[in-house]
Amino acid sequence: MKMWLLFSLLVIISFKTCLSEFTWHRRYGHGVSEEDKGFGPIFEEQPINTIYPEESPEGKVSLNCRARASPFPVYKWRMNNGDIDLTSDRYSMVGGNLVINNPDKQKDAGIYYCLASNNYGMVRSTEATLSFGYLDPFPPEERPEVRVKEGKGMVLLCDPPYHFPDDLSYRWLLNEFPVFITMDKRRFVSQTNGNLYIANVEASDKGNYSCFVSSPSITKSVFSKFIPLIPLPERTTKPYPADIVVQFKDVYALMGQNVTLECFALGNPVPDIRWRKVLEPMPSTAEISTSGAVLKIFNIQLEDEGIYECEAENNRGKDKHQARIYVQAFPEWVEHINDTEVDIGSDLYWPCVATGKPIPTIRWLKNGYSYHRGELRLYDVTFENAGMYQCIAENTHGAIYANAELKILALAPTFEMNPMKKKILAAKGGRVIIECKPKAAPKPKFLWSKGTERLVNSSRILIWEDGSLEINNITRSDGGVYTCFVENNKGKANSTGTLVITDPTRIILAPINADITVGENATMQCAASFDPALDLTFVWSFNGYVIDFNKENIHYQRNFMLDSNGELLIRNAQLKHAGRYTCTAQTIVDNSSASADLVVRGPPGPPGGLRIEDVRATSVALTWSRGSDNHSPISKYTIQTKTILSDDWKDAKTAPNVAPSDVGGGGGSNRELTITWAPLSREYHYGNNFGYIVAFKPFDGEEWKKVTVTNPDTGRYVHKDETMRPSTAFQVKVKAFNNKGDGPYSLTAVIHSAQDAPSEAPTAVGVKVLSSSEISVHWEHVVEKIVESYQIRYWASHDKEAAAHRVQVASQEYSARLENLLPDTQYFVEVRACNSAGCGPPSDMIETFTKKAPPSQPPRIISSIRSGSRYIITWDHVVALSNESTVTGYKVLYRPDGQHDGKLYSTHKHSIEVPIPRDGEYVVEVRAHSDGGDGVVSQVRISGASILSPCLLGFLLPALGILVYLEF
């Protein structure tokens, strides 16, 4: 009990502390009915900072304010937070504009803003400062003459008169108007103080000088009395080192501004000036004047902050100066409020986020008055929450305003703006969602009927929370008239549509895997059956990206010679065209997809890491690393050499260093041992008198029998021996030789002398369906010892058996996985035992069906809402088409942006809560899951947690009547 009283006291204290932040004004705002077409004020023109010249002949100044609203707005003006008396003759209003007659600096200088209001609410404009500009004349006193020895540096002071604002520009007159001094490496006019600097004086500098000052803000110029400059001649001018006399100070700049730094040095000879940014490259937008004395950085950015240095140098010495540029930023919106309508009784989170340097603070106005600070959340809204809201982001450099109207909806259900579709199409065997989205507040209750039959949730029918009707496994009998009935405490309404059932779209000729060489053409076939009342289109994608035939017409073309066919032609294929190609046949109702892989083989990439080792009088040993093989095994390396006496590269002569490949054999006639290999092409001979040495022996024998084959193009040798027993195992190997010596032996292969094919068929053959594209086949071995492998033959029911695919596995295997099958397709499977003499009889033929394809449509993410320390991600139901597996749930991957691993969730719902990231951005990936596999991914990025203000919490808890009990 004591703890509860203590908490109540804390809530009351919190409420009083925050009262200044929550000034409630119920004068404006109301609920929105169906006929309500009005809206609150929206600024179209706001006052801006204005400088009024004190000597202006106009005699008045205007501050603009214009807003759009229905009904028309009423305007008020405030100055320095006090109301302006518009009945005074000194003020007048033109529309919403404030006109000040005969402005007076003592009375009218200050901060102004306007208020625009109607019965929907009031908004306050941005603040604008009215200042009075002036530029006094120079004093009338004559200026004394200046005498300087030739070769010495000098400065003529401008000493500008009193002025406002401080945006003067400076030039110097010579002898008469309008002859102005031209700046060069020797003479410089500072735009900071107006002084004229001459690095070393020459006789030609003699004359009368006047400082000419202009104020662009008030369009006025004045000039000083002339200063006589008299150079004193010297027999020999004395050189002296560079001395920087114009120095820049630390600068605070706003991002996007132009920044000017000045640096000028006296010296004889005239010094050269160089600029740099210390320890960093100079900004790309930096420009240096022709004289070198001015560095300008245009559109400065945060990364341009740092220390800048100018260095002046002549042949007598050098001088350096450094100062720092600090770059900060005006507030800028990341996310701001917009006009919003919410149902009465619902909750509202209104995001308002800005960036800047320093980081801006957020405050709120409601109907022109202070309302709240920080994050804004409204709970169980009522009509009193309606009105005009303004979110203000501000830092030391200024403020930005985001204005929006909040309307509270309370109206009877109506389908006037969003009636049900009169005709809804759905494919037989598929899934359809019929939307029912009336405008209503509060949220209505939903009821569905087909004809006169009321519909309730079942294994095939589901009425969603938002009123949508979902029907699965559609049949012809589902066609008909459907009506959605809605009701809330304001009234009732209904809307009707007709569901028409169409034939499903199916791929009947799917693309198959292809293997080609660079420069060749490839064809990907694709044909589909579909409802004749609909139009069919084919879409091809490559590695998940849709092919644009207008942009990619050099390599990708459609075959328009075939009707109702989506065949893809790939011409002059390059390495980049290798990958997965997906054909999607689609109508406005459904679609079907099938994929195949294209392998493009090409020449290998260059070797790397070449090293020379073991250097001798007439030979060296070389080592290197492999290059990319581009899907074709690297079979040889060509070594070229040249001497310092010649620029011609020549192939080096060596003993053969490539072993013959594909050594094998076996089979043939009785009492024969057939040995085969792949002959080496001419470029691998590396010398004359090329041939092969074939070595073989019984598997358990000790002595190798060797035979020389002198024909360099042959790849076969048959050894006959009447004493040889059938099916005897032999070890065989082959190497090449030339007049330089022998090459390496190939890998040792085990082959058998001639034998008979197996006479038994495998038994206990079975099939397990794994997914839409994979099945597993298993069997029991035959008892014969002469089996070397097993062959699995399989074909789709719509294909001929002669076109069956074959998979060969080792004799030790009891099962095999068949991949890249068509989804939702009947297949026939049989298994045979094989050896080098052939395959035996087939097993019993097995019939099986693959599962339907996984969902082809990604989940459509419809919202990503922050709630406390969590994000709530919501997505639409994924519609499984007639040829796709039913959605059994969803997989959600929560990972840091830029990484592939993260936390994986599984859910049967259509929303999930994930933690708000503490650092950086996170990606949430959502995909549907089915028996046929995982569907296509949708993703959304989330970042940055916001914490509810303790002040706001302290105010809202008692206001909402929430009982909090703390126990210790």
N, C-alpha and C positions, 0 to 999 in steps of 0.2 A: 504493500500500500504506500509506503514511504517512497519507494522507487517510482511508482506511478505519479505521485504528487510532484516529485522532483522533475520528472520528464515533462509534465504539464507546465510547470513553471518555466522550464527551458524553452518550450514551444512558445509561450506567451512572450518571453524576452526576445526570442528570435523574431516574432511577429512585429514587436515594437521597433526592433533594430532595423528591420527591413521596410518599415512603413513608408519611408521616403522613396523607396524604389517601386512601391506598388500603390500609386495614386489612381484609384478607380474612377472612371468617368462614364456614367451610364446615359449621358445625354444623347449619344450617337449610337447607330447600329440597331438592326432588327433582324428577324428571321426572313428567309427568302421563300416566297411562294412560287407557284408554277408560272404566274404571270409577271413576276418581278423582273423587269429589264433594266433597272437603274444600276448605277455604280458610283462609287466614291471618287474623290478627286485624284487625278493623275497629272503630275507636273509635266508640262511641255516646255516651259521656260522658267528659269529660276534666276535670282539676282547673282551678279558676279562682282568681284572686287573692282571698285571704281576709283580713279583718281581725277578729281575735279580741279582744273587750273584756277588758282585764285584770281587771275586776271582774265578769265574767260568772259567774252562779251555776251554769251548766250543767256546768262542770268538764271539758269535752272539746270537741274540734273535729274535723270530718270533711272529708277531701279525697276527692272522687269520682273514680272511674275504672271504666269498664265498656266491654267490647269484645265484639263478636260474632265467633265463630270456630268452626270444626269441624275437629278436636275442640276441646272447651272450652279457653280459654286459661288460662295460669298467670300470676299477677301478681307483680311486684316493685316496690318503691318506693326512690327515691334522694333524698337531701337534700344540697344543696351538693356534688353529684357523689360523695357517699359512700353506700354501701348502708345501709339502715335495718334494724336488728336487730329483726325481727318476733317474736323469742322473748321480748323484754323486756315486762314488765307494762305499760309506758307506752304500748305500741302494740297495736292489734288490727286484724284485717282482717274486713270484712263484704262478701263477694263480692270485688270489686276495690277497694273503698273503704278508705282508711286512716283509722283513728280514733286520735287522740292523746288520751290520758287525762291530766287535770290539766296542761294545757299550761303550759310555762315559757318566758318570753321569752328567757332566756339560752341555753336548750337548743334551743328549737324554732323560733325565728324563722329564716327562710331560704327557699331556692328548692327546690321539690319537683317531681318528675315521676315518672310510673309507667311500667313496662314490661309489655307483654302479649305472651305468646309461646305458640306451639304448634309442632308439628313442621314447619310451613310457614314459620316465621320469627318475628321479633320486631319490634314497633313501639314507639316511644317517644312519650309524650304531650307536649302542650305544657307549658311550664314555668309554674308558679304560685308566687306569693310569699305566704308566711304572715307577717303582721305583727300586732303587738299594739297595740290602740288604747287611748287614755286621754285624759281631760280632768280636769286638776287643779282644785280649788276656787280661787276668788279669795282673795287674802291677807285676813286678818281685820282688818287695820288700817282705821280710819275714814278716809274721804276728805275732804279739806278743802273748805270751801264756795268757790263761785266767784261773784265780784261783777263785773257787766258793765253799762256804761252803756247805756241804751235807745238803739236806733238803731245800735249797734255790732255787728259780727259776732263770733262766738265758736265755740270747739271744746271739747267734752267728750271726754277720752280714755278709751277702753275698757280698753286694756292687758290683753288676754286672758291667762289663765294658760297654763302649759305644756300641750301637747296633741299628739295624733297620731290621725288624719291631719289635714292642713291644709284641711279642708272645712267650716269653721265657718260658721254663719249668725248674724246679729246683730240684736237689737231692743233698744229702750230702754224701761224701765218708768218711769212717772211717778207718784210718791207711794205706790202700792201695786200688788200683783199682783191681777188680770191687766190693768191699765190700761197699754196700750202707745201710744207716740207714733205718730201717723199722719204719714207723710212727705208734704210738699207742696213748692211752689216755694221756700218759706222754710226748711224743715227737711229734713235729709238724713242718713241713716245709711249709712255706707260698709260694703259687704260685703267690702271688702278688708282693713281694719284695725279695723272696729267703731266708729270714732269717730262722735260726733253733731255735725253742723255746723248752725249757725243763721246765716242770711245777715245778719239784723239783729234784735237782741233786742227783744222787746216786754214790757210789764208782765205779760201773761198767761202768759209763760214761767216765772214764778216757781214753784218746786217742788223736790222731791227726785227725782233721776234715778239709775237703776241700769242698768248694761249687762248684758243678758240674752244668754248665749251658749249655742248648741245644737250638738251634734255628731251629725249623722244617722247616721254610721257605727257609733257605739256607743250611740245612743239615750240620750244623757245631756245635761242642761242645768245650767248654774250661773249665778248672778248676783252682781254686785259689791255692795259697800257703797254706800249711797245718797250722791250728791253733791248738796249744796244749791246751787241756782242762785238768786241774788238780783239782779234787774234794778235798776239805779240810775236813778231818774227824772231827765230832762233837760228844761229849759224848752223848748228847741227842739232837735230832733235834727238833727245835721249830715249832709247827704248825702255819700257818698264813692263813688268809681268801683268797678266790678266788679273783683274780685280772685280768680282761680281758685286754690283751696287744695286741691281734690281733683283730682289729675292721674293719667292712665293712662300706663303705660310701654309700651315696645315689647313686643308680644305674639307668641309663637310658638304657633300653633294647628294642630290636626290637621283635615284636611278632614272635614266632617260634624259637627264639634263645634259647640256654641253658644258664642259669645264675648260677654263683657260688658265694656263700657268705662264708667268712671265719670268724671263731670266736674261739679264744684259750685263755685260762687263766692260769696264774701261781697260785700256791697254794699248801699247804701241810695240809692235804692229797690232792692227785690229784683231782681237781674239776670235777664234772659231768656237761656236757653242754646240755641244752635243748633249742629247737627252737619252735617258734610259730608265727603265723600271728595275729597281734593285731586285736581283735574284729571280726575276720573272720576265717573260717576253712582253714587249710593248703591246698594248691593245690594238686590235686590227683597225679600229676606227680612229686611231690617233693620227694627227697631221701636224707637221712642223712648218712654220712660216719660212719664206725664202731667206729671210735674214737669220733664221735659227733662233730668234729670241722668244718665240711664242710657241707653246705646245697646246694644241686643242684636241680634246677627247670628245667626240660626238657620241650622243646617246649612250652615256656611261652606264655600265652594268656592275652588279655586285662583285663579279670576279675581277673588275678593274681596280678594286681597292688595293692600296699598297703604298710603298715608299718610292717616290720619283726623284731623280737626280739630274741636275744639269751640271755640265763641266765646261768651263771656258779655258782656252789654252792658246798661247802664242809661243814664239821661240824663246821667250824670257821666263816662262813659267805658266802654271795653271792654277785654277781655283775651282772648288766644288761647293755645291749647295744641295741639301736634301730636305724634303718635307713629305708628309703623308697625306694621301687622299682617303677620306672615309666616305664610303658610299652607303647611303641608307635609302629607304623606299617609302613612298606614299602608300597608304592602304589600297589594296586591290582585292576585289571579290574572288573567292574560291567557290563559294556557294552562297546564294542569297535568296530571300523570300520572293514569292510571286503570288498574285491573286489566287486565293484558295477558297473553295467551298467545302464544308464538312457537315456531316449529318449531326443533328442535335443529339446530345448525349454521348458522342464519341470523343476519343482522345486525339490530340494533335501535337506532333513534334515538328517545330519549324526551324530547319537548319539555317544558320547564318554564320558563315566562316570567311575570314579575310586573312590575307597575308600582307606583310610589310616589315619594315625594319625601322624602329623597334616593332615588335609584334603588336598589332592593334588590339585594343579592348573593344568589347561589344556592349552597347546599351540600346534600350528600346524606348520608343515613344508609342503611345496609343492615343489617337485622336489629338496629336500635337503635344501631349503632356508626358513627362517622365513616367516610365512604367516598370522597367525591369533591367537587370544587367546580366550578361552571360547567356547561357543556353536557355531557350524558351520552350517549355512544355505546358500544354493545357490539358486538363483532365475533365471528362464529363461536361463538355461545353454546353452553354446555354445561350439564349439570345443576347445576354449582356456581354458575351465575349465578342460579338460582332463589332466591326469598326475598322478604322484605318490604322495600320501598324507601320512603323518605320524602324528599321534596323540600322544602327549607326556604328560603323567601324572607324576608330580614330586612334592616331598616335601623335607624336609631337609635330608631325609635318602637316596634319590636316585630317579631314574626315570625309567619308563617303556615305551616302544614304541609299538604302534600298526600301522602296515603298510597296506596300501590298494591302489589299482589302481582304478581310476575313468575313465571309458570309456564312451564316448558320442556316442550313437547309431544313425545312420542315414542310413537306408537301405530300399529297396523296400520290400513290403510284400512277405513272403514266408511261405509255409506250410511244408517245407522239414523236420523241426525238430518236428513239432506238427500237423500232418494232422488230419482231422476229422476222427472219428471212422467210419469204413466201414459199421458196423452194429450196430444200436442202438435199444435196446429193451425197450418197454414201455407197461404198463398194460392198458387195456381198462377201461375207466372211470377215469383214474388217470391223472398224470401230468408228463411231461418230459422236460428236459432242454438239448438242443443240443449245445455243446460248439463249438465256433469258435475262436481259439487262434493262429493266425499267428504271426510270428516274424516280426515286422515292426516298423519303427521310421521315422517320427513322427507317432502318433496313426492314424490308417486308418479309413475310413468310411466303414460301413457294409451294405450289401444288401443281402436278402435271397430270394430263390425261391424254390417252390416244382414243380418238372418237369419244365414246361415252364411258370408256374404261379408265378408272383412276390408276395411276402408276405408282408402285412402291419399290423400294430398294430390293434387289434380288441378285442372283449370281451373274446376271447379264445386264441389269439396269441399275444405275446409280444416280441419285439426285445430289449434286454437289451443294456445298454450303453457300456458294454464290448464286445458286439457282439453276446452273447449267445441268442438262440432262445427258448422261452418257449411256450409250448402248453398245455392247460388245458382241462379237460373233454374230454379226448381222445376217439375217435371213431375208428371203423375199417377203415373208409375212410381216416383217417390221415396217414395210412401207405403209404410209397412211397420213392422216391429219393429226398433228400434235398441238395441244393448247397448254400454255403456261398461265396459271392463275396466281396473282400476287395480292397481298393485303397487309396494310399496317393500320395504325390507329387513326389515320387520316382518310382512308378509303380503300377501294379495290380497283383492279384492272386485270385484263387478260389480253393475250396475243396468240395468234395461230399461224402455223406453217405446215407445209407438206413435205414428208420425207420420201425421196425417190431412190430406189435401190438400183445400182448399176453393176455391170460385170467387172470383176477385179482386173487389174493390170498385172501381167506376169511376164517375166523374162523367159522366152522360149528358146532363144539362141544366145548363149552367154559367151563373153570373150574368154579366150584361153591364153595361157602363158606362152610367151614368145621369146626366142633367143636369137639375136641378130648381131651383125658387126657394124661398126661405125660406117655411115654412108649408105647403108641398105635401107629398104622400106619395110614397114610392118603394117599388118592389118589386124584391127581388133573388131571382131564381129559382135553384133548385138541386134536382136529382134525381140519383139514383145507382142502378146495378145492383149486386147483391151476392148472396152465397150464401144461398139460402132457409133453410138450417139455422141461420143466425146472426141475431142481432138487430142492426139498423142504427140508429145515432143520428147526428144532424147537430149540429155545433158551428160557431157563427159567431164570427168574431173581427173586430175593428175596429182597424186600424193595429197588428196584432200582439197585441192584448189580447182575451181571450175575453169575449164579451158575457154578462153575468149577467142573464137575462130576469126574474128575481125583483126585482132592484133597478132595472132599466132598463125596466120594463113600460109606462111612459108613452109612450115613443117607439119601442121595439122590441117587436115581436110576431111570433109564429110563425103560419103559416097552417095551422091544424089541419084545415081542410076537405079538404086533399089528402093521400091515403095515400102512404106511403113517399116523402114529399117534404119538403125542408127549407126551403121558401120563407120568406124574411124580409120582413116588412112594416115600413117605417120611416114613422112617422106624425108629422105636424107637424114636419118636419125643420127644424133650426136650422143656423147656420153651423158649429157645433162638430161636426156629424154628417158633414161632408165628409171623405172619405178613402178608404182601401182596405178593402173588405170581403172576407173569405175564408170560403168554405163548406168544411167538412171533413166528409165522410161516412166514418164509421168503424165497424168491428166490432171484436171482441176480437182479430182476426187482423191486419187491415191497415186502411188508410185512403186516401182520395183527396181532393185539395183543388183548388179553383179560386177565382180572385179577380176582382174588378171594382172600378172606381173610381166613387165618387159625388161629383159636383160640386154644391154648394149655392150658388146665387147669391142675393145679398141687397143691401140698400141700402148705399150707400157710407158710410164713416166720415167724421167731420168734417174739413174742411180745417184747415190749421195755418199759422202764421207770417204772419198777415195784416199787411200794411204799407200805409200811406197815402202816396202820392207825388204830386207835381205838383198841389198844391192851387191851384185857381183860384176865380174869383168864383162860378161856377155849376156847377163840376165838380171831381172829383178822380179820380186814377188809383189803382187798387187792385191789389196783387199778393198771391198766397198760394201755399202748397204743397199738393199733392194729398193727399187722404186715402186710406185703403184702398178699393179698388174692389170687394172681396168678390166677385170673379169676374164682375162686370158692369161693362163700360167706363163710366166717368163721362162722361155726355153733356152736362151743363150744370151751371151754378152759379146759384143764385138769390141776388141781392143785395138786402138789405133795409136801410132807413134809418129813423131817427127824429130828431126835434129835441128840444132841451131843454124845449120847450113842450108836448110830448106824450109819453106812455108807449107809444103804439101804433107797432108796426113796420109799414112799408109797403114793397112791392116797388118797387125803383128802375126808372125808365123809361130805356132806352138804345136805341141802334141795335142791330140783330141782331149778336150776337157769336159765334154758333155756325154753322159751315159745314155744309151738307147732307153727309150721309155716303153711302157705298155708291154713288158715282157710277159708272155703267157703261153697258151697253147692247149694241148690235150685233144682228146677226141680223135677223129679220123678213122681209118681202117684198122682192122685187127692186127696186132703185133707191130703197131706203129706208135712212135712218140713224136708228136707235132709241136715244134717250138716256134713261136712268133714274137715279133717285136716291131716297133715303129722305126723305119729307116730314118737316119739323120739326113737332113737336106744338105746341099753342097756347101753352104756357108759354114757348116760345122766340121767340115773335113780337115781344115787347117793344114793341108799338105797333100803330097802325092801318095800313090799306092795305098789308097784307102780301102778298108774292108772291116769284117767283123770276126770276133772269136766267140764261138758258142760253147759254153761249158755246161755239162749236165751229169748227174749221178743219181742212183737210187736214193730215196729219202734217207735211209739209214746207212748208206754206203760211205766209204771214206775217200775213194779216189775219183777225182773229177775227170771225165772224158771231155777232151777239147777238140773242136772242129773249126777249121778256118773257112770262112765264106768270103770269097774275093769280089763278089758283085756288090758294089757300094749301094745299089738301089733296091736290093732284096730285103725282105723282112720276114723270111720264113725258111725253116730248115726241118726236114722230116727224117728222123732216124728209124730205120727198119731193123728188127731183130726177131727172128722166129721164136727165140726162147723167151721173149718178153711176155709176162703174164698180163691179162686184162686188168684195168683199173689199178695199175701199180703207180705209186706216188714217186715222182722225181723232183729233185731240186734243179732249177735251171737259172743261168745268168748269162748276160751278153755284154761284150765291150767292143769299142771301136779301136782301130789302129791305123797308123800311116807310117811314112818313112822316118818320122821323128820319134816314134815310139807308140806305146799303148795308152789308151785312155782308161778311165775308171770303169769298173764293172757296174752294171745296173743293180737294182735291188734284186735279191734272190726270190724267185717265184716258185711256187709248188704247183705242179701240173700232174695229170694222170695220163697214162697210156690209154689207148682206145677202150671204150667200155660200152655197155648197153644202157639205154635210158631206163629210169625207174618204172616198175610195173605196178606199184601200189598208189592209191589215192589217199591224201590226208583225210583224217576222220575228225569228228567232233568239232566241225567248223562252226564258229559263232560270231556274232557282230554286236558291238555296243555303240550306240549313238552318243557322241560326245557333245556336239553342237550343231549349228546350221551348216557347217562346212567340214566337219571332221567326224570320222567313225573309226573304231578300233576293231580289227579282225584278229581272231585267235584260232588255233587248231592244235591237233596232236600230231607228233612226228610219225612218219612211216618207219618201219623196222629195218628197211634195206640200208646197207652201209654205203652205198654208192651215191647217196643224195648229197649234192653240193650246195643246193639253195632251194628256196621255195618261191614260187611265183603266184602273186595275187592278181587276178583279173577282175575288173569291175567296169560296169557301164550303166548309164542312166536308162530308164525304161523307154524314153523317147528316142534313144540312139539304137543303132544296130549293134549286134554283138561283135561284128567284125571290127567296129571302131573302139573296142574296149581298151581301157588303159591297163598298163601292166606295171607292177611293182615287184622287184626282185629283192629278197632278203637272204641273209646267210642261213645255212642249214641249222645253226644253233638257235635261231630265233623261233619263238612260239607265237609271236603276234606282230602286227604292223599297224601303224597309224596312216590312214588315208586322209589327205588334206585337200583344200581348194575344191571341195564339192559344192554343188548347187544347193541352195536351201530349199526345203519343202519339196524334195524330189525323191522318187522311188529309184533305188539302185539294186542291181543284181551282182553278187559276189561269188567267186569260186577260187579254190587254191589247188596248185599242182606242185609235186616234188620234181626237181630238175637236177641234171648234172651236165657235163660237157657234151654228152651225146644227145641231149634234148630233155623235154619235160614229159612226165608220165600222165596218166589219166586224171581228169578233174574231179574234185570233190563234189558233193551235193551242192547245187546252187542255192545260195541264201538270198532272201528278199528282205530289204530294209528301207526305211524312210529317214531322211535327214530332217532335223528340226527346222522350223521356220526361222527366217533371218532375224537378227536383232533389230530393234527399232532404228529406223533411218533418220528420224527427226530428233534434233537436240531438244532438251527441255528449254522452254522459253522462260528465262528468269524475269519475273514481273516486279520484284521489289527487293531492295536491300536496305533494311531499316535498323538503325542503332537503337538499342533498348538496354539502358543500364550498361553493364559490362559485356554485353553480348551483341552480336549482329544476328538479325533474323532474315534469312534468305528464303524467298518464296518463289516457286516456279509453277508453270502450268502443267497439267497432265500431259504425258507424251502419248500420242495416239499410235497404237500399233496397227499397221495396215493389214490387209487380208493375208499378205504373204510374209508377215512378220510375227515373231513370238510375242506372246502376251507379256506386258510389263509386270514384273513381279516385285519391283522395288527400285530404289535409286542408290547409286554410289556417289558419295561426296568426298572430294579430296581437298583438304585445307592445307595450303603450302605457302611458304614465302615466295614472293615474286622473284623470278629468275632461277628458282630451284625446281627440280622434278619430284623430290620426295617431300612428303608431308604426312599429315594424319588422315586416315581413310575412315569415313563413316558409312554405314549402311542404314537405310530407313525405308519404311513402307509409306511414309507421309510425303507431302509435297512442300515441306518446308523443313528448315533445320536451324538450330542456333549454334553459332560458333563464337569463340572469344574474340573480342576486339584486339587487334594487334597492338603490342606495346611499341614495337619499332618497325618502321618502314611499311611497305605495302604487302598485303597478302592476296593470293588468288584463291577463289573458291570455284572448283570445277564440279559440275553436276552432270551425270549421265544416267540414262535408264538402264536397268538390268533385266535380262530375260533368260529363258532356257537356251535361246539361240546365241547368247553372248551379251556383251556390253554395247550400248548404243553410242551415238555421237555426243561429243562434249560441248556443253555451254559453260561459260565462265564469267565471273564478275570480280572486280578488284575492290578491296576494302582497305581502309587505313584509319589510324588516328582515333583514340578514344576520347570522349568528352565526359566530364564529370558534372552531375547535377549540382548546382549551387546550393550550399548549405542554407543560405538565406531563403532561397526559393522553397526548399524542402520544409524549412521551419514555417513558412507561410502557408504552404499548400496542405500540410497534414491536418491542422485544425480546421481549415476551410472545407476539406473533404470529409471531415468527421472520421478520420482513420484512427482506430485505437491501437496504440503501440504499447506492448507490455514487455518490459525488460526484467529478466530474472537473473540473479547472481547466486 
